Amino acid sequence: MNRNLFITLLIVFNIAIDQTTKVMVRADIKLGEIIELVGDKFILTNVYNKGAFLGMGSEMNPTLRLIFLLILPTIVLIYVTYYIIKTKELDRLSLIAFCCIVGGGIANVFDRIVYGKVTDFFFIDLGGIFKTGIFNVADISVTTGMIMLLYSGIFNNKKNVKTSDS
């Protein structure tokens, strides 16, 4: 498959999955409603987040929120998209990771442009072991992409060290 087509399809897939789930949540779950999927361990809800990750920045004045949650992320997403299209040396895992990050980022920026806030709806609480804030599919895409990039960086570093030691 053509590399640029692959990049485009992966970014669009991430955006489409996120936006589809948000449309379903906004249509089927009342604001603030809690639906227990697995007891109180995995919950669906419907909340709006004017801020970024875990609501950070939601208390900023509107001008700062516009700059830090809309304009700067848009510039970064444009740059990262340009980077992954132009940098042909990226390994496949890094390319997929960047596409997930860009797709998730675009999906949340889209929400901020269209709705002025982001729809979040997943919550996980595994007792004292693991507990999240309320998040969405775009957040999963960005987080997964970051984890993949870290893995790719560590894996590629180990491979480069072995090659230089030989």
CYANA upper distance limits for C-alpha pairs under 8 A (distance plus 0.5 A):
  1 MET  CA      5 LEU  CA      7.61
  1 MET  CA      6 PHE  CA      7.07
  2 ASN  CA      6 PHE  CA      6.70
  3 ARG  CA      7 ILE  CA      6.77
  4 ASN  CA      8 THR  CA      6.61
  4 ASN  CA     85 ILE  CA      7.15
  5 LEU  CA      9 LEU  CA      6.50
  6 PHE  CA     10 LEU  CA      6.61
  7 ILE  CA     11 ILE  CA      6.71
  7 ILE  CA     85 ILE  CA      8.25
  7 ILE  CA     95 LEU  CA      8.28
  7 ILE  CA     96 ILE  CA      8.26
  7 ILE  CA     99 CYS  CA      6.89
  8 THR  CA     12 VAL  CA      6.53
  9 LEU  CA     13 PHE  CA      6.39
 10 LEU  CA     14 ASN  CA      6.81
 10 LEU  CA     96 ILE  CA      8.00
 10 LEU  CA     99 CYS  CA      6.64
 10 LEU  CA    100 CYS  CA      7.74
 10 LEU  CA    103 GLY  CA      8.12
 11 ILE  CA     15 ILE  CA      6.85
 11 ILE  CA     99 CYS  CA      5.74
 11 ILE  CA    100 CYS  CA      6.86
 11 ILE  CA    102 VAL  CA      7.03
 11 ILE  CA    103 GLY  CA      4.91
 11 ILE  CA    104 GLY  CA      8.49
 12 VAL  CA     16 ALA  CA      6.43
 12 VAL  CA    103 GLY  CA      7.04
 13 PHE  CA     17 ILE  CA      6.62
 13 PHE  CA    103 GLY  CA      8.14
 14 ASN  CA     18 ASP  CA      6.74
 14 ASN  CA    100 CYS  CA      6.87
 14 ASN  CA    103 GLY  CA      5.49
 14 ASN  CA    104 GLY  CA      6.64
 14 ASN  CA    107 ALA  CA      8.38
 14 ASN  CA    138 ALA  CA      7.72
 14 ASN  CA    141 SER  CA      7.43
 15 ILE  CA     19 GLN  CA      6.52
 15 ILE  CA    103 GLY  CA      5.70
 15 ILE  CA    104 GLY  CA      6.70
 15 ILE  CA    106 ILE  CA      7.43
 15 ILE  CA    107 ALA  CA      5.61
 15 ILE  CA    138 ALA  CA      7.84
 16 ALA  CA     20 THR  CA      6.38
 17 ILE  CA     21 THR  CA      6.74
 17 ILE  CA    137 VAL  CA      7.79
 18 ASP  CA     22 LYS  CA      6.77
 18 ASP  CA    104 GLY  CA      7.97
 18 ASP  CA    107 ALA  CA      7.15
 18 ASP  CA    136 ASN  CA      7.79
 18 ASP  CA    137 VAL  CA      5.48
 18 ASP  CA    138 ALA  CA      6.01
 19 GLN  CA     23 VAL  CA      6.60
 19 GLN  CA    107 ALA  CA      7.29
 20 THR  CA     24 MET  CA      6.78
 21 THR  CA     25 VAL  CA      6.67
 21 THR  CA    137 VAL  CA      7.98
 22 LYS  CA     26 ARG  CA      6.56
 22 LYS  CA    119 THR  CA      6.82
 22 LYS  CA    120 ASP  CA      8.24
 22 LYS  CA    136 ASN  CA      8.40
 23 VAL  CA     27 ALA  CA      6.57
 24 MET  CA     28 ASP  CA      6.36
 24 MET  CA     29 ILE  CA      8.41
 25 VAL  CA     29 ILE  CA      5.74
 25 VAL  CA     45 THR  CA      8.42
 25 VAL  CA     46 ASN  CA      7.00
 25 VAL  CA    121 PHE  CA      7.80
 26 ARG  CA     30 LYS  CA      7.65
 26 ARG  CA     31 LEU  CA      8.27
 26 ARG  CA     46 ASN  CA      7.52
 26 ARG  CA    119 THR  CA      8.34
 29 ILE  CA     33 GLU  CA      6.79
 29 ILE  CA     45 THR  CA      7.27
 29 ILE  CA     46 ASN  CA      6.61
 30 LYS  CA     45 THR  CA      8.44
 30 LYS  CA     46 ASN  CA      6.94
 31 LEU  CA     45 THR  CA      7.95
 31 LEU  CA     46 ASN  CA      5.43
 31 LEU  CA     47 VAL  CA      6.42
 32 GLY  CA     45 THR  CA      6.61
 32 GLY  CA     46 ASN  CA      5.83
 32 GLY  CA     47 VAL  CA      6.34
 33 GLU  CA     45 THR  CA      5.92
 33 GLU  CA     46 ASN  CA      6.80
 34 ILE  CA     43 ILE  CA      7.15
 34 ILE  CA     44 LEU  CA      6.44
 34 ILE  CA     45 THR  CA      5.19
 34 ILE  CA     46 ASN  CA      8.11
 35 ILE  CA     43 ILE  CA      6.16
 35 ILE  CA     44 LEU  CA      5.56
 35 ILE  CA     45 THR  CA      6.66
 36 GLU  CA     40 ASP  CA      6.24
 36 GLU  CA     41 LYS  CA      8.18
 36 GLU  CA     42 PHE  CA      6.83
 36 GLU  CA     43 ILE  CA      5.16
 36 GLU  CA     44 LEU  CA      6.96
 37 LEU  CA     41 LYS  CA      8.29
 37 LEU  CA     42 PHE  CA      6.07
 37 LEU  CA     43 ILE  CA      6.08
 37 LEU  CA     44 LEU  CA      7.53
 38 VAL  CA     42 PHE  CA      5.63
 38 VAL  CA     43 ILE  CA      7.62
 39 GLY  CA     43 ILE  CA      8.24
 40 ASP  CA    125 ASP  CA      7.66
 41 LYS  CA    123 PHE  CA      8.45
 41 LYS  CA    124 ILE  CA      6.07
 41 LYS  CA    125 ASP  CA      5.24
 41 LYS  CA    126 LEU  CA      6.15
 41 LYS  CA    127 GLY  CA      8.22
 42 PHE  CA    122 PHE  CA      7.98
 42 PHE  CA    123 PHE  CA      6.35
 42 PHE  CA    124 ILE  CA      5.16
 42 PHE  CA    125 ASP  CA      6.98
 43 ILE  CA    121 PHE  CA      8.49
 43 ILE  CA    122 PHE  CA      6.53
 43 ILE  CA    123 PHE  CA      5.60
 43 ILE  CA    124 ILE  CA      6.91
 44 LEU  CA    121 PHE  CA      5.86
 44 LEU  CA    122 PHE  CA      5.55
 44 LEU  CA    123 PHE  CA      6.93
 45 THR  CA    120 ASP  CA      8.20
 45 THR  CA    121 PHE  CA      5.17
 45 THR  CA    122 PHE  CA      7.02
 45 THR  CA    123 PHE  CA      8.21
 46 ASN  CA    119 THR  CA      7.41
 46 ASN  CA    120 ASP  CA      6.65
 46 ASN  CA    121 PHE  CA      5.39
 47 VAL  CA    119 THR  CA      6.46
 47 VAL  CA    120 ASP  CA      5.94
 47 VAL  CA    121 PHE  CA      6.79
 47 VAL  CA    134 ILE  CA      8.49
 48 TYR  CA    117 LYS  CA      6.51
 48 TYR  CA    118 VAL  CA      6.06
 48 TYR  CA    119 THR  CA      5.29
 48 TYR  CA    120 ASP  CA      6.61
 49 ASN  CA     55 GLY  CA      6.31
 49 ASN  CA     58 SER  CA      7.74
 49 ASN  CA    117 LYS  CA      5.90
 49 ASN  CA    118 VAL  CA      5.54
 49 ASN  CA    119 THR  CA      6.82
 49 ASN  CA    120 ASP  CA      7.33
 50 LYS  CA     55 GLY  CA      7.20
 50 LYS  CA     57 GLY  CA      8.15
 50 LYS  CA     58 SER  CA      5.46
 50 LYS  CA    112 ARG  CA      8.27
 50 LYS  CA    116 GLY  CA      7.36
 50 LYS  CA    117 LYS  CA      4.92
 50 LYS  CA    118 VAL  CA      6.83
 51 GLY  CA     55 GLY  CA      4.89
 51 GLY  CA     56 MET  CA      5.63
 51 GLY  CA     57 GLY  CA      5.14
 51 GLY  CA     58 SER  CA      4.32
 51 GLY  CA     59 GLU  CA      8.06
 51 GLY  CA     65 ARG  CA      8.07
 51 GLY  CA     69 LEU  CA      7.76
 51 GLY  CA    117 LYS  CA      7.86
 51 GLY  CA    118 VAL  CA      8.45
 52 ALA  CA     56 MET  CA      5.62
 52 ALA  CA     57 GLY  CA      6.67
 52 ALA  CA     58 SER  CA      7.70
 52 ALA  CA     69 LEU  CA      7.31
 54 LEU  CA    133 GLY  CA      6.35
 54 LEU  CA    134 ILE  CA      7.51
 54 LEU  CA    135 PHE  CA      8.21
 57 GLY  CA     65 ARG  CA      7.23
 58 SER  CA     65 ARG  CA      7.92
 60 MET  CA     64 LEU  CA      6.59
 60 MET  CA     65 ARG  CA      6.24
 61 ASN  CA     65 ARG  CA      6.70
 62 PRO  CA     66 LEU  CA      6.53
 63 THR  CA     67 ILE  CA      6.83
 64 LEU  CA     68 PHE  CA      6.45
 65 ARG  CA     69 LEU  CA      5.84
 65 ARG  CA     70 LEU  CA      7.74
 66 LEU  CA     70 LEU  CA      5.67
 66 LEU  CA     71 ILE  CA      6.80
 67 ILE  CA     71 ILE  CA      5.40
 67 ILE  CA     72 LEU  CA      6.48
 68 PHE  CA     72 LEU  CA      5.99
 68 PHE  CA     73 PRO  CA      7.56
 69 LEU  CA     73 PRO  CA      6.67
 69 LEU  CA    109 VAL  CA      8.22
 70 LEU  CA     74 THR  CA      6.54
 70 LEU  CA    109 VAL  CA      6.71
 70 LEU  CA    112 ARG  CA      7.58
 70 LEU  CA    113 ILE  CA      8.17
 71 ILE  CA     75 ILE  CA      6.81
 72 LEU  CA     76 VAL  CA      6.70
 73 PRO  CA     77 LEU  CA      6.52
 73 PRO  CA    105 GLY  CA      8.08
 73 PRO  CA    109 VAL  CA      8.02
 74 THR  CA     78 ILE  CA      6.65
 74 THR  CA    106 ILE  CA      8.19
 74 THR  CA    109 VAL  CA      7.75
 75 ILE  CA     79 TYR  CA      6.71
 76 VAL  CA     80 VAL  CA      6.58
 77 LEU  CA     81 THR  CA      6.52
 77 LEU  CA    102 VAL  CA      6.38
 77 LEU  CA    105 GLY  CA      7.52
 77 LEU  CA    106 ILE  CA      7.73
 78 ILE  CA     82 TYR  CA      6.68
 79 TYR  CA     83 TYR  CA      6.55
 80 VAL  CA     84 ILE  CA      6.67
 80 VAL  CA     98 PHE  CA      7.96
 80 VAL  CA    102 VAL  CA      7.73
 81 THR  CA     85 ILE  CA      6.75
 81 THR  CA     99 CYS  CA      8.41
 81 THR  CA    102 VAL  CA      7.44
 82 TYR  CA     86 LYS  CA      6.57
 83 TYR  CA     87 THR  CA      6.24
 84 ILE  CA     88 LYS  CA      7.96
 84 ILE  CA     90 LEU  CA      8.04
 84 ILE  CA     95 LEU  CA      7.17
 84 ILE  CA     98 PHE  CA      7.68
 90 LEU  CA     94 SER  CA      6.64
 90 LEU  CA     95 LEU  CA      6.51
 91 ASP  CA     95 LEU  CA      6.75
 92 ARG  CA     96 ILE  CA      6.68
 93 LEU  CA     97 ALA  CA      6.57
 93 LEU  CA    148 MET  CA      7.29
 93 LEU  CA    149 LEU  CA      7.88
 93 LEU  CA    152 SER  CA      6.92
 94 SER  CA     98 PHE  CA      6.60
 94 SER  CA    148 MET  CA      7.37
 94 SER  CA    149 LEU  CA      6.01
 94 SER  CA    152 SER  CA      6.71
 95 LEU  CA     99 CYS  CA      6.73
 96 ILE  CA    100 CYS  CA      6.73
 96 ILE  CA    145 GLY  CA      7.85
 97 ALA  CA    101 ILE  CA      6.80
 97 ALA  CA    144 THR  CA      7.73
 97 ALA  CA    145 GLY  CA      4.44
 97 ALA  CA    146 MET  CA      7.12
 97 ALA  CA    148 MET  CA      6.07
 97 ALA  CA    149 LEU  CA      6.33
 98 PHE  CA    102 VAL  CA      6.57
 98 PHE  CA    145 GLY  CA      6.61
 98 PHE  CA    146 MET  CA      8.46
 98 PHE  CA    149 LEU  CA      8.13
 99 CYS  CA    103 GLY  CA      6.40
 99 CYS  CA    145 GLY  CA      8.06
100 CYS  CA    104 GLY  CA      6.50
100 CYS  CA    141 SER  CA      5.58
100 CYS  CA    142 VAL  CA      6.33
100 CYS  CA    144 THR  CA      7.78
100 CYS  CA    145 GLY  CA      5.71
101 ILE  CA    105 GLY  CA      6.42
101 ILE  CA    141 SER  CA      6.52
101 ILE  CA    142 VAL  CA      4.68
101 ILE  CA    143 THR  CA      7.98
101 ILE  CA    144 THR  CA      8.39
101 ILE  CA    145 GLY  CA      5.78
101 ILE  CA    146 MET  CA      7.63
102 VAL  CA    106 ILE  CA      6.47
102 VAL  CA    142 VAL  CA      7.96
103 GLY  CA    107 ALA  CA      6.68
103 GLY  CA    138 ALA  CA      7.83
103 GLY  CA    141 SER  CA      7.81
103 GLY  CA    142 VAL  CA      8.32
104 GLY  CA    108 ASN  CA      6.88
104 GLY  CA    137 VAL  CA      7.98
104 GLY  CA    138 ALA  CA      4.45
104 GLY  CA    139 ASP  CA      6.80
104 GLY  CA    140 ILE  CA      8.19
104 GLY  CA    141 SER  CA      5.75
104 GLY  CA    142 VAL  CA      5.88
105 GLY  CA    109 VAL  CA      6.64
105 GLY  CA    138 ALA  CA      7.23
105 GLY  CA    142 VAL  CA      7.33
106 ILE  CA    110 PHE  CA      6.41
107 ALA  CA    111 ASP  CA      6.97
107 ALA  CA    138 ALA  CA      6.72
108 ASN  CA    112 ARG  CA      6.91
108 ASN  CA    118 VAL  CA      6.67
108 ASN  CA    138 ALA  CA      6.99
109 VAL  CA    113 ILE  CA      6.73
110 PHE  CA    114 VAL  CA      6.55
111 ASP  CA    115 TYR  CA      5.87
111 ASP  CA    116 GLY  CA      7.10
111 ASP  CA    117 LYS  CA      6.48
111 ASP  CA    118 VAL  CA      5.70
111 ASP  CA    119 THR  CA      7.94
112 ARG  CA    116 GLY  CA      4.78
112 ARG  CA    117 LYS  CA      5.18
112 ARG  CA    118 VAL  CA      6.41
113 ILE  CA    117 LYS  CA      8.37
119 THR  CA    136 ASN  CA      7.68
120 ASP  CA    134 ILE  CA      6.39
120 ASP  CA    135 PHE  CA      5.27
120 ASP  CA    136 ASN  CA      5.35
121 PHE  CA    134 ILE  CA      6.40
121 PHE  CA    135 PHE  CA      6.24
121 PHE  CA    136 ASN  CA      6.26
122 PHE  CA    134 ILE  CA      5.79
122 PHE  CA    135 PHE  CA      5.66
122 PHE  CA    136 ASN  CA      6.45
123 PHE  CA    131 LYS  CA      8.40
123 PHE  CA    132 THR  CA      6.55
123 PHE  CA    133 GLY  CA      6.65
123 PHE  CA    134 ILE  CA      5.30
123 PHE  CA    135 PHE  CA      7.16
124 ILE  CA    130 PHE  CA      8.14
124 ILE  CA    131 LYS  CA      6.12
124 ILE  CA    132 THR  CA      5.97
124 ILE  CA    133 GLY  CA      8.16
124 ILE  CA    134 ILE  CA      8.43
125 ASP  CA    130 PHE  CA      6.49
125 ASP  CA    131 LYS  CA      4.77
125 ASP  CA    132 THR  CA      6.98
126 LEU  CA    130 PHE  CA      5.56
126 LEU  CA    131 LYS  CA      6.48
127 GLY  CA    131 LYS  CA      7.60
135 PHE  CA    139 ASP  CA      6.66
135 PHE  CA    140 ILE  CA      8.27
136 ASN  CA    140 ILE  CA      7.05
137 VAL  CA    141 SER  CA      6.74
138 ALA  CA    142 VAL  CA      6.74
139 ASP  CA    143 THR  CA      6.53
140 ILE  CA    144 THR  CA      6.36
141 SER  CA    145 GLY  CA      6.49
142 VAL  CA    146 MET  CA      6.70
143 THR  CA    147 ILE  CA      6.73
144 THR  CA    148 MET  CA      6.59
145 GLY  CA    149 LEU  CA      6.62
146 MET  CA    150 LEU  CA      6.73
147 ILE  CA    151 TYR  CA      6.66
148 MET  CA    152 SER  CA      6.44
149 LEU  CA    153 GLY  CA      6.48
150 LEU  CA    154 ILE  CA      6.67
151 TYR  CA    155 PHE  CA      6.42
152 SER  CA    156 ASN  CA      6.32
153 GLY  CA    157 ASN  CA      6.47
154 ILE  CA    158 LYS  CA      6.74
155 PHE  CA    159 LYS  CA      6.72
156 ASN  CA    160 ASN  CA      6.54
157 ASN  CA    161 VAL  CA      6.60
158 LYS  CA    162 LYS  CA      6.71
159 LYS  CA    163 THR  CA      6.71
160 ASN  CA    164 SER  CA      6.66
161 VAL  CA    165 ASP  CA      6.59
162 LYS  CA    166 SER  CA      6.91
